[in-house]
Amino acid sequence: MPRKCPYCRAELPSDAPEQECPVCHNIVRPPNPHARRFAWVALLTATLYLVAMFSMLARDTGWWIGVIFGAATLSGIYLMITMYHFFKAG
């Protein structure tokens, strides 16, 4: 199945990883394989931090807020690793 330009839907002449569309002259690259994981980890990290912060704003104290902050911290570390792979892949 030939690749198509995502902008003008014209067929591309080869299967090269990076090439210029002969019709619209945009550079066409393959999709980043780490994009979906990066988006999910970023969403998870932000959600965990927001839950913990709003719980503290509501003056709710308990051991579970520490657990949520710990999980958010681990998720943030994994997010940095995922960001490295995402931006390295281009």
Secondary structure, DSSP 8 states (H G I E B T S, - for coil): ---B-TTT--B-SS--SSEE-TTT--EE----TTHHHHHHHHHHHHHHHHHHHHHHHTT--SHHHHHHHHHHHHHHHHHHHHHHHHHHH-
